[in-house]
Amino acid sequence: MIASAPARIHQSYSRLVSCLCIAACLLASSGCGETGDPLDAARLDRNQATWTASGPADYNLEWQSISSRNQSVYRVYVRNGKVESVRLLRPDGKAIALKPAEPEFYSIPGLFRTIREELAQSKLSKPFGQPPNTTVVLTIRSDPELGYPTLYRRDILGVDERMGIDVTRFEPTKASIPPPDPPR
């Protein structure tokens, strides 16, 4: 039996809707492996206020910067609210001391600053140097008690260039800072 024109249109429409649903699911799962909640300035303000009110002045932090081209893991030691040491974790497990120009960039307040700058960049007419009207998706996940970001993702639709931050370890402590590993 040959389907009527309205039936064929309905079948085509159903197939299109199914394909769009599958494409949306694939797009949602194609980020850097993890997702968070949509990022907006109000949420970032609330999270930062929580951190400012409740965050400890002494902590050890380990976080990784993830991009399409690079992945780096940092171990950061903060005492009395000041970054005392930043280390790069090599693939062989050695923690090599870094001497960054702005060590505070590696702390929790520094992560907030980076994410806030990313949010501002996403609002520009040419976000991240892309053509006008490019869609940028920013997501965040935060620690429910202290407010610090545990995951941040930036995806630019149509561009295979991702950026992310994962906090892999956070430990409030006043313990002494261990010496770095030798470079070799």
N, CA, C and O of each residue as an XYZ file, in Angstrom:
736
protein
N       0.841     -1.172      0.000
C       0.000      0.000      0.000
C       0.891      1.241      0.000
O       1.861      1.306      0.755
N       0.577      2.198     -0.819
C       1.337      3.431     -0.945
C       0.787      4.443      0.047
O      -0.424      4.652      0.127
N       1.703      5.085      0.820
C       1.271      6.067      1.809
C       0.823      7.339      1.119
O       1.357      7.734      0.083
N      -0.179      7.974      1.728
C      -0.671      9.235      1.183
C       0.341     10.345      1.463
O       1.252     10.191      2.277
N       0.157     11.460      0.768
C       1.066     12.597      0.930
C       1.127     13.065      2.380
O       2.227     13.286      2.887
N      -0.018     13.229      3.083
C       0.067     13.653      4.491
C       0.808     12.627      5.352
O       1.532     12.998      6.276
N       0.626     11.330      5.047
C       1.316     10.296      5.828
C       2.812     10.365      5.580
O       3.589     10.212      6.523
N       3.245     10.591      4.344
C       4.672     10.698      4.026
C       5.277     11.932      4.713
O       6.391     11.883      5.237
N       4.532     13.017      4.700
C       5.012     14.239      5.365
C       5.176     13.977      6.858
O       6.165     14.403      7.454
N       4.219     13.284      7.465
C       4.283     12.965      8.895
C       5.490     12.070      9.181
O       6.191     12.285     10.169
N       5.743     11.065      8.326
C       6.895     10.187      8.509
C       8.200     10.974      8.394
O       9.122     10.790      9.188
N       8.260     11.853      7.394
C       9.470     12.672      7.224
C       9.682     13.581      8.422
O      10.807     13.732      8.898
N       8.611     14.185      8.909
C       8.684     15.063     10.069
C       9.133     14.268     11.298
O       9.966     14.742     12.070
N       8.590     13.070     11.481
C       8.960     12.227     12.617
C      10.437     11.861     12.561
O      11.131     11.891     13.577
N      10.917     11.514     11.360
C      12.339     11.193     11.203
C      13.209     12.410     11.527
O      14.236     12.286     12.195
N      12.791     13.583     11.048
C      13.548     14.800     11.305
C      13.628     15.083     12.804
O      14.700     15.394     13.324
N      12.502     14.977     13.491
C      12.475     15.222     14.939
C      13.372     14.210     15.646
O      14.113     14.581     16.556
N      13.320     12.949     15.248
C      14.170     11.922     15.858
C      15.643     12.242     15.642
O      16.447     12.140     16.569
N      15.995     12.629     14.421
C      17.394     12.975     14.125
C      17.850     14.179     14.939
O      18.974     14.205     15.440
N      16.978     15.175     15.069
C      17.334     16.356     15.858
C      17.529     15.999     17.329
O      18.435     16.523     17.977
N      16.697     15.123     17.857
C      16.844     14.693     19.253
C      18.163     13.952     19.453
O      18.863     14.178     20.440
N      18.497     13.073     18.522
C      19.756     12.339     18.613
C      20.932     13.311     18.517
O      21.902     13.190     19.265
N      20.846     14.274     17.596
C      21.920     15.260     17.440
C      22.083     16.089     18.706
O      23.207     16.374     19.118
N      20.979     16.478     19.326
C      21.048     17.262     20.563
C      21.703     16.457     21.673
O      22.508     16.994     22.434
N      21.369     15.178     21.775
C      21.989     14.321     22.793
C      23.488     14.179     22.541
O      24.285     14.249     23.476
N      23.870     13.982     21.287
C      25.291     13.863     20.959
C      26.027     15.156     21.252
O      27.141     15.128     21.774
N      25.423     16.289     20.924
C      26.050     17.581     21.184
C      26.222     17.793     22.682
O      27.270     18.259     23.129
N      25.199     17.454     23.453
C      25.275     17.635     24.902
C      26.353     16.764     25.520
O      26.971     17.154     26.511
N      26.588     15.594     24.951
C      27.579     14.697     25.527
C      28.956     14.856     24.918
O      29.882     14.149     25.315
N      29.122     15.767     23.962
C      30.399     15.879     23.274
C      31.341     16.900     23.880
O      32.365     17.217     23.275
N      31.025     17.429     25.068
C      31.909     18.402     25.699
C      33.210     17.761     26.111
O      33.672     16.826     25.457
N      33.809     18.240     27.178
C      35.102     17.718     27.624
C      34.915     16.505     28.532
O      35.801     16.192     29.328
N      33.791     15.825     28.426
C      33.585     14.620     29.196
C      32.706     14.832     30.409
O      32.126     13.866     30.906
N      32.584     16.016     30.896
C      31.771     16.332     32.057
C      30.958     17.579     31.743
O      31.346     18.397     30.909
N      29.855     17.708     32.407
C      29.059     18.912     32.228
C      28.698     19.491     33.583
O      28.812     18.826     34.613
N      28.275     20.701     33.563
C      27.818     21.362     34.763
C      26.519     22.067     34.454
O      25.798     21.697     33.528
N      26.231     23.080     35.233
C      25.041     23.893     35.028
C      25.418     25.133     34.234
O      26.568     25.570     34.271
N      24.456     25.702     33.518
C      24.768     26.927     32.756
C      25.350     28.007     33.678
O      24.881     28.206     34.799
N      26.367     28.687     33.185
C      27.033     29.727     33.951
C      26.414     31.082     33.643
O      26.192     31.425     32.482
N      26.140     31.839     34.683
C      25.736     33.237     34.521
C      26.384     34.036     35.646
O      26.871     33.467     36.623
N      26.384     35.343     35.503
C      27.073     36.216     36.461
C      26.499     36.094     37.868
O      27.249     36.128     38.844
N      25.176     35.953     37.986
C      24.554     35.856     39.309
C      25.035     34.612     40.048
O      25.341     34.667     41.239
N      25.099     33.497     39.338
C      25.575     32.268     39.982
C      27.036     32.422     40.402
O      27.409     32.039     41.512
N      27.853     32.976     39.525
C      29.263     33.167     39.846
C      29.424     34.087     41.057
O      30.271     33.842     41.917
N      28.613     35.145     41.126
C      28.642     36.057     42.281
C      28.284     35.317     43.567
O      28.946     35.494     44.590
N      27.235     34.484     43.518
C      26.817     33.727     44.710
C      27.919     32.764     45.152
O      28.241     32.669     46.337
N      28.489     32.053     44.180
C      29.545     31.095     44.521
C      30.755     31.800     45.127
O      31.333     31.328     46.106
N      31.131     32.930     44.537
C      32.295     33.652     45.043
C      32.015     34.239     46.431
O      32.903     34.267     47.282
N      30.801     34.699     46.656
C      30.433     35.217     47.983
C      30.491     34.098     49.023
O      30.946     34.313     50.146
N      30.032     32.911     48.650
C      30.110     31.760     49.558
C      31.555     31.451     49.883
O      31.894     31.225     51.045
N      32.425     31.436     48.862
C      33.839     31.179     49.082
C      34.446     32.250     49.992
O      35.172     31.926     50.932
N      34.156     33.508     49.718
C      34.720     34.607     50.506
C      34.299     34.495     51.970
O      35.094     34.763     52.870
N      33.043     34.097     52.206
C      32.538     33.991     53.573
C      33.006     32.719     54.282
O      33.212     32.741     55.496
N      33.175     31.624     53.561
C      33.401     30.324     54.199
C      34.703     29.635     53.843
O      35.106     28.690     54.520
N      35.366     30.090     52.795
C      36.574     29.400     52.340
C      37.714     29.539     53.322
O      37.908     30.608     53.902
N      38.477     28.469     53.517
C      39.609     28.538     54.444
C      40.762     29.356     53.865
O      40.908     29.459     52.647
N      41.565     29.926     54.730
C      42.733     30.701     54.298
C      43.926     29.792     54.014
O      44.887     30.204     53.365
N      43.860     28.551     54.505
C      44.949     27.595     54.334
C      44.407     26.350     53.642
O      43.509     25.678     54.150
N      44.971     26.057     52.469
C      44.517     24.870     51.746
C      45.535     24.439     50.705
O      46.381     25.214     50.259
N      45.418     23.175     50.339
C      46.151     22.621     49.199
C      45.120     22.384     48.110
O      44.005     21.937     48.378
N      45.500     22.684     46.898
C      44.580     22.604     45.768
C      45.290     21.905     44.617
O      46.462     22.163     44.344
N      44.568     21.024     43.954
C      45.089     20.429     42.730
C      44.026     20.610     41.663
O      42.868     20.241     41.855
N      44.430     21.183     40.533
C      43.472     21.390     39.443
C      44.171     21.188     38.113
O      45.387     21.332     37.986
N      43.356     20.851     37.129
C      43.909     20.665     35.795
C      43.217     21.582     34.806
O      42.007     21.801     34.851
N      44.033     22.101     33.920
C      43.558     22.920     32.812
C      43.470     21.995     31.606
O      44.444     21.336     31.243
N      42.307     21.952     30.996
C      42.072     21.053     29.871
C      41.735     21.898     28.655
O      40.878     22.778     28.719
N      42.411     21.627     27.553
C      42.050     22.277     26.292
C      42.186     21.244     25.191
O      42.638     20.123     25.420
N      41.790     21.639     23.997
C      41.888     20.729     22.855
C      43.336     20.390     22.542
O      43.618     19.351     21.944
N      44.258     21.264     22.943
C      45.667     21.067     22.593
C      46.569     20.689     23.763
O      47.689     20.225     23.550
N      46.104     20.876     24.986
C      47.000     20.747     26.118
C      46.228     20.339     27.366
O      45.037     20.618     27.500
N      46.926     19.679     28.265
C      46.375     19.383     29.580
C      47.503     19.529     30.585
O      48.543     18.882     30.459
N      47.298     20.373     31.578
C      48.311     20.596     32.603
C      47.663     20.431     33.965
O      46.512     20.818     34.164
N      48.406     19.854     34.903
C      47.909     19.660     36.261
C      48.795     20.469     37.200
O      50.022     20.407     37.133
N      48.135     21.237     38.087
C      48.843     22.103     39.019
C      48.514     21.713     40.451
O      47.374     21.373     40.769
N      49.517     21.766     41.302
C      49.334     21.595     42.745
C      49.705     22.933     43.373
O      50.794     23.461     43.150
N      48.784     23.466     44.158
C      48.931     24.816     44.702
C      48.823     24.756     46.222
O      47.939     24.092     46.765
N      49.727     25.453     46.902
C      49.736     25.502     48.361
C      49.447     26.939     48.779
O      50.206     27.850     48.452
N      48.346     27.139     49.504
C      47.922     28.473     49.944
C      47.956     28.497     51.470
O      47.380     27.630     52.127
N      48.634     29.492     52.019
C      48.681     29.673     53.465
C      48.391     31.140     53.768
O      48.932     32.043     53.130
N      47.521     31.356     54.761
C      47.085     32.699     55.147
C      46.551     33.474     53.951
O      46.754     34.684     53.849
N      45.862     32.772     53.039
C      45.256     33.405     51.877
C      46.232     33.774     50.771
O      45.843     34.419     49.796
N      47.486     33.379     50.904
C      48.514     33.729     49.918
C      49.088     32.450     49.299
O      49.356     31.473     49.999
N      49.267     32.475     47.992
C      49.862     31.327     47.314
C      51.345     31.270     47.681
O      52.107     32.188     47.381
N      51.735     30.181     48.331
C      53.122     30.005     48.758
C      53.930     29.183     47.762
O      55.146     29.343     47.662
N      53.247     28.294     47.017
C      53.970     27.445     46.077
C      53.011     26.940     44.999
O      51.866     26.585     45.280
N      53.505     26.916     43.758
C      52.769     26.351     42.625
C      53.670     25.307     41.997
O      54.847     25.558     41.739
N      53.106     24.132     41.753
C      53.870     23.049     41.148
C      53.141     22.515     39.919
O      51.913     22.442     39.892
N      53.900     22.153     38.929
C      53.365     21.486     37.748
C      53.577     19.994     37.945
O      54.698     19.551     38.196
N      52.502     19.217     37.833
C      52.625     17.769     37.953
C      52.931     17.185     36.590
O      52.136     17.299     35.658
N      54.073     16.571     36.484
C      54.466     15.947     35.225
C      53.776     14.593     35.090
O      53.318     14.031     36.085
N      53.699     14.066     33.873
C      53.093     12.744     33.666
C      53.769     11.632     34.476
O      53.131     10.633     34.807
N      55.059     11.802     34.797
C      55.751     10.779     35.588
C      55.470     10.912     37.086
O      56.021     10.159     37.889
N      54.609     11.877     37.469
C      54.223     12.050     38.865
C      55.045     13.056     39.635
O      54.689     13.395     40.764
N      56.131     13.545     39.068
C      56.958     14.535     39.765
C      56.254     15.892     39.785
O      55.627     16.308     38.810
N      56.382     16.570     40.935
C      55.801     17.905     41.108
C      56.936     18.921     41.060
O      57.705     19.051     42.012
N      57.032     19.639     39.942
C      58.123     20.573     39.695
C      57.684     21.995     40.067
O      56.616     22.443     39.650
N      58.496     22.694     40.839
C      58.176     24.055     41.273
C      58.124     25.006     40.083
O      58.996     24.984     39.214
N      57.095     25.836     40.058
C      56.969     26.903     39.069
C      57.167     28.239     39.774
O      56.974     28.349     40.984
N      57.549     29.237     39.015
C      57.668     30.591     39.549
C      56.866     31.524     38.652
O      57.439     32.329     37.917
N      55.526     31.415     38.711
C      54.703     32.246     37.835
C      54.744     33.715     38.246
O      54.939     34.041     39.416
N      54.558     34.587     37.269
C      54.536     36.030     37.531
C      53.373     36.393     38.453
O      53.497     37.281     39.297
N      52.251     35.706     38.291
C      51.071     35.954     39.127
C      50.640     34.658     39.803
O      49.724     33.993     39.318
N      51.274     34.284     40.906
C      50.920     33.015     41.550
C      49.465     32.945     42.015
O      48.888     31.859     42.077
N      48.871     34.090     42.340
C      47.473     34.098     42.810
C      46.511     33.572     41.745
O      45.413     33.118     42.067
N      46.920     33.633     40.486
C      46.112     33.110     39.385
C      45.766     31.636     39.605
O      44.735     31.170     39.120
N      46.608     30.898     40.327
C      46.445     29.461     40.511
C      45.583     29.099     41.721
O      45.283     27.923     41.929
N      45.182     30.084     42.517
C      44.377     29.848     43.721
C      42.889     29.815     43.377
O      42.507     30.020     42.224
N      42.059     29.557     44.372
C      40.608     29.579     44.161
C      40.164     30.974     43.689
O      39.422     31.052     42.710
N      40.578     32.074     44.332
C      40.208     33.385     43.786
C      40.693     33.574     42.344
O      40.022     34.230     41.547
N      41.847     33.005     42.008
C      42.346     33.082     40.636
C      41.467     32.317     39.658
O      41.253     32.766     38.532
N      40.954     31.160     40.081
C      40.029     30.408     39.224
C      38.754     31.209     38.994
O      38.234     31.257     37.879
N      38.250     31.843     40.061
C      37.067     32.701     39.896
C      37.359     33.821     38.902
O      36.527     34.134     38.050
N      38.533     34.418     39.014
C      38.910     35.508     38.093
C      38.944     35.018     36.643
O      38.428     35.683     35.745
N      39.550     33.861     36.425
C      39.607     33.290     35.076
C      38.210     33.045     34.522
O      37.921     33.394     33.378
N      37.352     32.449     35.330
C      35.991     32.130     34.872
C      35.212     33.411     34.607
O      34.449     33.487     33.643
N      35.398     34.413     35.452
C      34.715     35.699     35.246
C      35.186     36.350     33.931
O      34.371     36.908     33.196
N      36.479     36.283     33.635
C      37.006     36.821     32.375
C      36.456     36.048     31.176
O      36.161     36.639     30.137
N      36.319     34.731     31.321
C      35.729     33.909     30.258
C      34.270     34.312     30.017
O      33.835     34.414     28.870
N      33.522     34.538     31.089
C      32.126     34.946     30.967
C      32.027     36.280     30.234
O      31.170     36.449     29.366
N      32.896     37.224     30.576
C      32.899     38.531     29.897
C      33.241     38.363     28.416
O      32.618     38.992     27.562
N      34.217     37.529     28.113
C      34.625     37.290     26.729
C      33.481     36.668     25.921
O      33.326     36.958     24.735
N      32.691     35.823     26.559
C      31.578     35.162     25.852
C      30.486     36.142     25.449
O      29.683     35.842     24.565
N      30.446     37.308     26.083
C      29.413     38.311     25.800
C      29.816     39.295     24.705
O      28.996     40.104     24.270
N      31.074     39.234     24.252
C      31.545     40.159     23.225
C      30.893     39.867     21.878
O      30.383     38.769     21.655
N      30.911     40.856     20.979
C      30.316     40.654     19.652
C      31.044     39.567     18.871
O      30.431     38.876     18.057
N      32.344     39.407     19.108
C      33.122     38.328     18.487
C      33.755     37.519     19.621
O      34.940     37.683     19.913
N      32.965     36.640     20.265
C      33.479     35.934     21.437
C      34.671     35.038     21.107
O      34.631     34.244     20.167
N      35.719     35.180     21.892
C      36.928     34.373     21.740
C      37.483     34.439     20.319
O      38.048     33.466     19.818
N      37.314     35.603     19.671
C      37.844     35.807     18.333
C      37.063     35.117     17.224
O      37.531     35.048     16.087
N      35.900     34.615     17.536
C      35.077     33.911     16.552
C      34.155     34.903     15.848
O      34.031     36.045     16.289
N      33.507     34.485     14.759
C      32.582     35.384     14.046
C      31.417     35.832     14.930
O      31.086     35.172     15.915
N      30.801     36.959     14.568
C      29.624     37.420     15.329
C      28.557     36.330     15.384
O      28.426     35.512     14.474
N      27.804     36.345     16.473
C      26.695     35.408     16.714
C      27.153     33.965     16.918
O      26.339     33.045     16.834
N      28.427     33.756     17.181
C      28.898     32.407     17.515
C      28.314     32.016     18.862
O      28.282     32.828     19.787
N      27.854     30.781     18.976
C      27.279     30.297     20.226
C      28.384     29.732     21.117
O      29.140     28.847     20.715
N      28.458     30.264     22.330
C      29.413     29.806     23.328
C      28.609     29.245     24.496
O      27.693     29.895     25.002
N      28.959     28.038     24.916
C      28.279     27.399     26.032
C      29.259     27.318     27.191
O      30.309     26.684     27.085
N      28.907     27.971     28.310
C      29.722     27.951     29.519
C      28.955     27.206     30.594
O      27.784     27.492     30.843
N      29.620     26.248     31.233
C      28.978     25.506     32.314
C      29.917     25.453     33.512
O      31.135     25.563     33.375
N      29.326     25.282     34.680
C      30.092     25.257     35.922
C      29.440     24.291     36.900
O      28.226     24.088     36.897
N      30.278     23.712     37.726
C      29.813     22.933     38.871
C      30.613     23.445     40.052
O      31.809     23.708     39.923
N      29.968     23.591     41.208
C      30.626     24.187     42.366
C      30.451     23.328     43.604
O      29.501     22.554     43.715
N      31.385     23.479     44.531
C      31.270     22.792     45.812
C      30.069     23.382     46.556
O      29.982     24.600     46.712
N      29.143     22.535     47.017
C      27.923     23.057     47.638
C      28.151     23.792     48.952
O      27.354     24.660     49.308
N      29.209     23.474     49.678
C      29.449     24.119     50.970
C      30.326     25.356     50.874
O      30.048     26.368     51.517
N      31.391     25.279     50.069
C      32.364     26.375     50.025
C      32.246     27.248     48.783
O      32.818     28.337     48.746
N      31.525     26.800     47.773
C      31.271     27.622     46.589
C      32.349     27.621     45.527
O      32.122     28.143     44.435
N      33.530     27.048     45.804
C      34.594     27.098     44.802
C      34.223     26.240     43.588
O      33.514     25.243     43.728
N      34.695     26.622     42.405
C      34.369     25.837     41.202
C      35.083     24.491     41.239
O      36.285     24.417     41.496
N      34.328     23.434     40.979
C      34.934     22.105     40.894
C      35.084     21.683     39.439
O      35.885     20.803     39.123
N      34.313     22.311     38.551
C      34.379     22.015     37.121
C      33.915     23.244     36.357
O      32.928     23.880     36.728
N      34.619     23.571     35.306
C      34.231     24.667     34.416
C      34.499     24.207     32.996
O      35.532     23.593     32.728
N      33.579     24.496     32.079
C      33.751     24.149     30.672
C      33.344     25.313     29.774
O      32.368     26.016     30.033
N      34.132     25.493     28.703
C      33.769     26.436     27.638
C      33.778     25.651     26.336
O      34.802     25.090     25.945
N      32.633     25.616     25.669
C      32.523     25.002     24.351
C      32.021     26.054     23.379
O      31.056     26.764     23.662
N      32.675     26.150     22.243
C      32.269     27.063     21.178
C      31.701     26.184     20.071
O      32.420     25.389     19.467
N      30.412     26.334     19.812
C      29.775     25.481     18.820
C      30.360     25.720     17.439
O      30.536     26.859     17.007
N      30.656     24.625     16.759
C      31.221     24.698     15.419
C      32.726     24.813     15.390
O      33.319     24.872     14.313
N      33.365     24.846     16.567
C      34.813     24.980     16.645
C      35.339     23.874     17.547
O      34.816     23.661     18.640
N      36.361     23.176     17.098
C      36.935     22.100     17.905
C      38.019     22.663     18.813
O      39.178     22.254     18.748
N      37.624     23.599     19.652
C      38.560     24.199     20.595
C      37.828     24.340     21.922
O      36.974     25.210     22.087
N      38.173     23.482     22.849
C      37.504     23.459     24.141
C      38.453     23.944     25.218
O      39.671     23.950     25.044
N      37.868     24.351     26.336
C      38.654     24.756     27.489
C      37.913     24.300     28.721
O      36.687     24.383     28.788
N      38.656     23.818     29.692
C      38.023     23.395     30.923
C      38.977     23.465     32.098
O      40.197     23.490     31.937
N      38.389     23.495     33.280
C      39.123     23.461     34.538
C      38.446     22.413     35.405
O      37.228     22.435     35.577
N      39.230     21.501     35.948
C      38.736     20.508     36.898
C      39.538     20.633     38.176
O      40.763     20.515     38.154
N      38.860     20.871     39.295
C      39.524     20.804     40.591
C      39.474     19.335     41.003
O      38.401     18.783     41.245
N      40.635     18.719     41.080
C      40.693     17.285     41.374
C      40.949     16.993     42.845
O      40.697     15.884     43.316
N      41.450     17.990     43.571
C      41.675     17.807     44.998
C      41.645     19.161     45.688
O      42.257     20.125     45.227
N      40.919     19.215     46.806
C      40.892     20.412     47.637
C      40.985     19.939     49.071
O      40.180     19.125     49.522
N      41.981     20.458     49.790
C      42.218     19.998     51.146
C      42.527     21.187     52.062
O      43.618     21.752     51.996
N      41.565     21.569     52.918
C      41.890     22.593     53.913
C      42.959     22.023     54.857
O      42.785     20.934     55.404
N      44.053     22.751     55.045
C      45.133     22.268     55.907
C      46.082     23.409     56.256
O      46.233     24.378     55.513
N      46.714     23.255     57.416
C      47.768     24.180     57.818
C      49.117     23.456     57.830
O      50.113     23.988     58.321
N      49.133     22.253     57.292
C      50.352     21.443     57.289
C      51.477     22.162     56.553
O      51.238     23.020     55.704
N      52.686     21.798     56.892
C      53.821     22.409     56.213
C      53.840     21.977     54.743
O      53.317     20.923     54.382
N      54.442     22.798     53.929
C      54.488     22.562     52.481
C      55.701     21.692     52.176
O      56.825     22.046     52.534
N      55.482     20.556     51.516
C      56.623     19.687     51.205
C      57.521     20.324     50.143
O      57.061     21.150     49.354
N      58.792     19.946     50.122
C      59.684     20.494     49.092
C      59.291     19.946     47.720
O      58.753     18.844     47.619
N      59.565     20.725     46.655
C      59.267     20.224     45.321
C      60.230     19.093     44.940
O      61.293     18.927     45.538
N      59.829     18.334     43.940
C      60.719     17.307     43.411
C      61.807     17.986     42.602
O      61.592     19.068     42.057
N      62.976     17.360     42.518
C      64.022     17.931     41.663
C      63.579     17.854     40.202
O      62.851     16.931     39.837
N      63.999     18.799     39.357
C      63.569     18.831     37.962
C      63.877     17.574     37.175
O      63.139     17.268     36.238
N      64.890     16.851     37.487
C      65.276     15.661     36.709
C      64.865     14.429     37.366
O      65.111     13.341     36.846
